[in-house]
Amino acid sequence: MSLTVEDGSGLANAESYVSVSDAAAYAAARGLAFPVSPIAPAEQALRRATAWIDGKYRSRFPGSRTHSRGQALEWPRMYATDADGNEIASDEIPVEIVNATIEAAVREMASPGSLSPDVTPGKVKKSARVGDIEVEYAVGTGNAYDQRPVVSVIDGILSSLLGSASPYVARAVRA
């Protein structure tokens, strides 16, 4: 099945923000592993990466989807601005979204499912003992969100779109 890449028109069947060839070029330029032969695993990694980007960051993306529920992905968006207040065209897929998707796909290619692991609260190992040595891990709130991976490079790439994570910072909204 061929990968359907969002072209900025708000496709109802889009599966990725970036093509396999563009992802491979980005990865190669940065010395990252993103093999494209056979092509199916690369396409699958891009699909999973796109779904993860949308799922993890959708509530922090500026503006609203151009075609509401009629489009498959979170971008393109209307009334979107970057963290500096610069307008993002309603038919644009920002380069930050594309690059973050590729970074996520590289990780998904290396370890499928690693961005969205299944975690059962209460079954997370809190300590381990080997002989006389015991290690206690940091214990969070006990919910599955504590166990989600944090990918600093992706957070950094998207920071110019997301702005502040604080709910108390107002965003400019155009009427």
N, C-alpha and C positions, 0 to 999 in steps of 0.2 A: 504494500500500500504506500503510495507516494505521499510525502509530507506536504501538507497545505500550509503555506507561510502567509501570515497576515501582511497585507500590502498597504494598509492604511485606510482601506475602505470599510472596515468593520465586518469582515467576512463571517458568515454564520457557521462556516465549517473550518475555520483556521485552527491549526494545532500548535503552531510555533511562531515566535517573533523573528526567527532567523533561519536561513537555509543551511543545509549541511555544508555546502561549499564555503559560505561566509564564516560559519563556525570553525571550520578547519583552518581557514586563513588566519583568523584571530588567534586560535590556539597555536598554530605554527609560529606566528610572529612573537609569541611570548614563551615559547619552549614548553608548551603544555601538550599532553598526550590527548589526541582526539582522532583516533583512527576512523577512516571512512570506508574501509573495505573489509568486510561487506558493509553495505550502506544501512541495512536494517537496524543494527544496534545504535548507530549514530542518530538515526531518525527517532528511535524509541527514547534515547537519552534526551533529545531536544523536546519531545512531547512531555516527558516527565518534568524536565527543568522548567518549561513554560507553565505547567500546571502548578508547580511549587512556587514560582515567582508570583503568580496571580494569587494563589491561596495565602501565602505568607504576608504579602504586602498590600493586597487590595484595599484594605481599610485605611491605608495611609497614602494611597495614590491621590493626587489632586484632581479636582473636577469630577466629571461623571462620564460613563461610557457614551460614545457618540450615538450608537444605535441601541442603547439600553440592553435589554435581554435578547435583542435580535442579533447581537454579535457574540461570537464564541469566547473571545478573550477580553481582558480588562482594557486593553489599548486597541484602537485609538480612543481618546477622551476629549470631551468638550470642556471649555472653561478651565483648562489645566494650565498651571504656571509652574515654573521651577522654583526652587527655594529662594532665588533672587527676585522673583516676581516677573520673570520673562515668560511671555505667553508661549504655549506649545500648541502648534496648529492642530486642528481637530482631525486631520488626516495623517498625522505624524506618529511614528513609533520612535520614541526618543532613543538615541544611541545608548543611553544608560540602561534602558530596558533590554536592548539587544545584547549589550556586553554582559550584563548580569545573567541573562539567560544562557549565554555561552559558558560563563564561569560555572554556573550550576550544572550545565550539561557535561562539562568535563568531569565534575565530581560524580555525576550519575553514571557516566560511561565507565569510570574506574570502579565504582561500587554501586550497582543498581539498587535503588531504594534507600540509599544512605541519607538523602535529604529529608525523607519522611519515614523514619523508622516507626514500627509499631512498638508502643511502650505500654505495659500494663502497670498502672499505679499500684503500689504496694509490693510489686515484684522486682523493684529496682534494688540492686545490691548496694547496701549501705556501708558494709565493712568486709574486710577479708583478713584472714590470719594464715600466716605461713610460719610454722615453728613458733619462736618467741616474738615474732614481729606481727603486729596488727596494724592495719591501715583503715581509718574511717574516712569515708568520702564525704564531701560537703552534702548536706541534706537540704533540699529545697522545700517547697510548700507541699510536696507530695502529689502534685498533679503531673500529667503527662507533658505539659508545656515545659517543665523543668528539664526534660530529657531531649528536647528538640535541638538539633545542631545549630550553632551560630557560625555563619560563614562571614567573617569580617570583611573579606574582599568584596563580597556582594553588597553588604551593608554600606561599605564605603562608596562603591560605584553608584548606588541608588540614593545616597545621601543628598545629592543636589536636586533630586526630585521630591524626596520625602520631607525635607525640612526637619522641623522639630517634631519629636514624637510626643511632646507634651500636649495634653488635651486642652491646656489653657492658652495656647498660642493661636490667635485668630489667623485664618487664611483669607486672602482677598478673594471675593466671589464676584464674578461679573454677571450683571443682570441681562 
